[in-house]
């Protein structure tokens, strides 16, 4: 858990339910009322059916998935990350829906052995009072 001066999310009218759930260490995804597909992040336009009135509802999701890509951050480009490099960011395709992806830090650290399609499970990093962001651990590790 880090309590550094990392940047914190600034929820807007569309993302506020997502960040409120994350603070409780829960993953919620937006479901379009028109096409019933999931979206992350939600926006004024559904990326699946292009409805301009998607009427998002929020559904709980498990957060497991598989690694589609990753990168090791070795330099800090934003304030608040200088003491945290190196770290790994993983691009995860969630099991909840094909092609629905979420990017987060790999909690296993920069020395973890990674491969495409490796299974991961969702966790959260508390980065401030009442603020948490999604992160992942390799499945089968503690």
C-alpha positions, 0 to 999 in steps of 0.5 A, a space after each residue: 500500500 502506498 500513501 505517496 503523493 501520487 496523482 489521484 483520480 478526479 471522478 466526473 459524472 460518468 466515472 464517479 460510481 466506478 471510483 466510489 466502488 474502487 474505494 471499497 475495493 470493488 470493481 463495477 462496470 458500466 452496462 449500456 441499457 441499449 445494447 447491454 454490453 459492458 464499457 469501461 470507462 463509461 462516456 456520453 456515447 456507448 463505444 459498442 452500439 454508439 447510442 447517445 443515451 446509453 443510460 448506464 447501469 453499474 454491475 459488480 464484476 469479479 476482475 479476473 482476466 488475462 494479460 494482453 500486454 505489459 510495460 515496465 516503467 523505469 522513469 517517472 514522467 508524473 510527479 509522485 511516482 519517482 520513488 516507485 519506479 520501476 513498476 509494471 503496468 499490465 493491460 488485462 482483458 477481463 473475463 467479464 466480456 471479450 475485448 473489455 480491458 483494464 490497465 493497472 499496476 502488477 503487484 508482483 513487482 518488476 521481477 515477476 516472470 510474465 507471459 501473454 495470456 497469463 492469468 491475473 486476479 484483481 486487487 486494489 492499491 490504496 493511494 490516499 484516504 478513501 481513494 483506491 485504484 485497480 491493480 493485479 496479481 498473477 494468479 496462483 501467487 500470494 
